[in-house]
Amino acid sequence: MAIVAASGGVASASRTGGVTASTGRSSATAFDGSGMWIWYVNQSNGGSIPGIIARARAHKVRTVFVKSGDGTTYWPQFSQVVRPLQAGGLKVCGWQYVYGDRPGDEATVAAQAVKTGADCFVIDAEAQYEGKYSAAIKYMRKLRSKAGKHYPIGLAGFPYVDYHPSFPYSVFLGPGGAQFNVPQVYWKAIGYGVDTVMGHTYLWNRPYGRPIYPLGQLYQDPARSEIIRFRKYARAEGARGVSWWDWQEATNTGWKAVGDPLSAFHHGVVKDYATLSQGGGFFDLVLWAQEHLRGAGQSAPRTGVFDGATTRAVKKFQRSNGLKVNGRIDKPTWIALLRYPVARASAARLSAASSGHSMPRAKRYEIPPPALRH
């Protein structure tokens, strides 16, 4: 698969899952505004509920994301703080790190946080879920069956989609999946400037059609100017909220930068879509495009590989929609494709998609694993 950047311009306003895909517009949810992630409650203001509430208010933090589970283990700390923090005026969401070995049991743990009163829930799925399409489907179906069709769920995954061709973004962010995309945009850990990392993240995440609520970093003591620029960039992209990893590692400088007023952002952002063309091996974003082509009535294969048959289907779609016929899935083609719905993922369908194609490894990991994020 050949990859180039799409042309600039204004993003589409098509809607996916009840939210405006390109602008991030949605009804008010716990994802809106400023949020702070809590890993260990006892290491966040010493576990003091009044202290957490006071600090959040002082720095205009509206939502706290408290760890509620790790794999198949529920973390009681969530049950202990959710109601007191809500009584203090905060939105409280649960989050869980998942592995995919026992997805049904993991979904049960996630649902426990929902039942306990979480205002929203976030799935932290990373390297362990690469290539695990059937597990992702099982997890999402069980969680949705317990949480409800419209309950607000986010995915906090890798920001660089193109580095992770076999990660099942199309399941976690597809029909019946998470309505909110919360990529981990840890620019300092990745090793590039805010603009470069945010630009790459938006370029590759935009085609999934979910509103993007970027998760920034306060660990590793990033400069105040970088935190402010991250906030400005997100606002310029139309994000209705950002959040920060994490409470226990944030410095006083970081806390202040989270809540300080923002001045104007004088550098416009170009709202691009990544462009795909023929060549290469399995890639989840190609599978996502093929599903949309089929939803539009084209006889595209369901392989996740951009082959000759896919190119022919793209050309037919472009011709029938009055687009430039070039066989590439460029920005105008993405915008047109995303108007067509796709069916909810099934294990049998995605098993067929990957049959005969080995699941590729990540090109590299742009951020270190959780245990090393200190």
Secondary structure, 3 states (H helix, E strand, C coil): CEEEECCCCCCCCCEECCEECCCCCCCCCCCCEEEEEECCHHHCHHHCHHHHHHHHHHCCCCEEEEEEEECCEECHHHHHHHHHHHHCCCEEEEEEEECCCCHHHHHHHHHHHHHHCCCCEEEEECHHHCCCHHHHHHHHHHHHHHHCCCCCEEECCCCCHHHCCCCCHHHHCCCCCCCEECCECCHHHHCCCHHHHHHHHHHHHHHHCCCECCEEECCCCCCHHHHHHHHHHHHHCCCCEEEEECHHHCCHHHHHHHHCCCCCCCCCCCCCCEEEECCCCCCHHHHHHHHHHHHCCCCCCCCCCCCHHHHHHHHHHHHHCCCCCCCCECHHHHHHHCCCCCCCCCHHHHHHHHCCCCCCCCCCCCCCCHHHCC
